[in-house]
Each structure stands twice: as C-alpha cells, then as structure tokens.
Amino acid sequence: MQIHVINPNTTASMTAAIGRAADACAAPGTVIRVVQPSFGAPSIEGHHDDVWAAAGVTEQVQAGVVAGADAFVIACFGDPGLAAARELSPGPVIGIAEAAFHCASLLATGFSVVTTLSRTCVIAEHLVVQYGFERRCRGIHGTDIAVLELDDPASDAYARILASARTALAHDRSGAIVLGCAGMADLCRRLQAELGVPVIDGVAAAVKLAESLVSLGLRTSKHGDYAAPLPKAYAGLAAPFSPRTSP
Ligand code: 2AL
C-alpha cells in the first residue's frame, strides 16, 4: 500500500524529518511517499499560513490521486485542507490532530495538548470542538516554541515541551499528552519515557490509522459532502486547481 504523507509547509528539512517518523512506524509492505507543496509558508503558525497550507494540501492530493496513493496523511497539527482533501481522494485522508485525539481518547479519559506558539492554541481549540472532543481535551498549552526551532538540534525545545507537559499533567486532570506539531515527532518516545504517560505523535498515529483503514478495505464516503468537487473552472491563481472529473 502507498501512503502519501503531506507536510503542508515548504521546509524541506522538516519534510524529511516527517518522512523518517512515518517510515519508522510503517508496516512492512507500506510505502511512504513524503511530499510538500510547491508553494506556501515555511511553517504553519496562524490562520493566514493555514489558508495557504490548505491550498498546498489540495495540490498534493490531486497529484497523489493521479500517482495511485491509497491514503493520505496531512502532517500539520491544524489539519489544513482536511475536508477538501477528502472530497478529492477516494482513499482515506487522515489529519494528525484528529488521529492524535482519537488515539489519546482510547488510552485515557482526558488528554492535554502541548503545542508550539500560543497563538496556534486557538486553531487546536477549534479542531477539538469541530471533531467533538470537548469532553476529552482538558487543556491546550502553548510553549512559544516556533515550528522551525523544533528543526534545530541546538534549541532547548525538548526541555520546554517536557516542562509544559508536566504542568499539563499536574493541572489538567489528563492522562495523556498529545504533541501539537508534526515537528515534535522525534521527541515522542523520550517524552513518554520521562513522563510515564502515553504521549501521542500525530504523524505515527495518522500513518497507523491510514494503514488500518486501507487494510480494512475502507475508503472515504462519497455519499454526501465528501463527494468529488463539482467540475468547474476556477479563476486566476486558482485555475490550475480547477476540479475536472470525478476520481
Ligand atoms: C504545525 C505543524 O504541525 N507544522 C507546522 O508547520 N505547524 N503546527 C503548529 N501547531 O505549529
């Protein structure tokens, strides 16, 4: 099976790190193809970045469908473009935030999210409500670590994330930690060992859920709003993204 893992930002080193995290958890027989959009922001840290990331995701899903992807993972914690990607793809599309919320809820009655800049907390908060996890998510903690700091081995990001997770566990009545950025994937095991509670990296969670759904023969429902977008000619900058024929 072929899973396309989309890093919605344009930082190649982060795309490579996400690819390593996906490869590390993929089952034998799963081929991971890690891709990034041809345009957009170097990191997704706000609503404006998010809009361009969503468009970039649709670019990569359109290309991936043609290339024969069985499933897609959107490897950014805002799950940019998730619903649009599900319209475009016959196979499952899994966002790392939604995947992590589901996995955390199977392991603890409540979870806390530890994320990057405080300004991104509201994006996670909106997703919690949209996905119906209000009763499970007990707190969302910004660390004020910029996404690309996570890419820098010399930064003190690990220590700050660990401290924030300890605060969350002490005050939120939560039993698990969800990591709120794809760039935190390689910190997951070490954090879990030190914290002694389940720590969920959405990239691994999404890859394993995508594999499971494909193995079960399950695909995105095309009955209703995830039906293929109606064919029409988009104008200007959006013209190359015009939906043509149903997949
Ligand atoms: C992210 C993420 O996962 N990738 C990115 O560029 N921004 N999330 C976040 N909360 O900052």
Residues whose N, C-alpha, C, O or C-beta is under 5 A from the ligand:
A	BS01	2AL	N9 S43 I44 E45 A75 C76 F77 G78 T115 T116 T120 V147 G180 C181 A182 G183
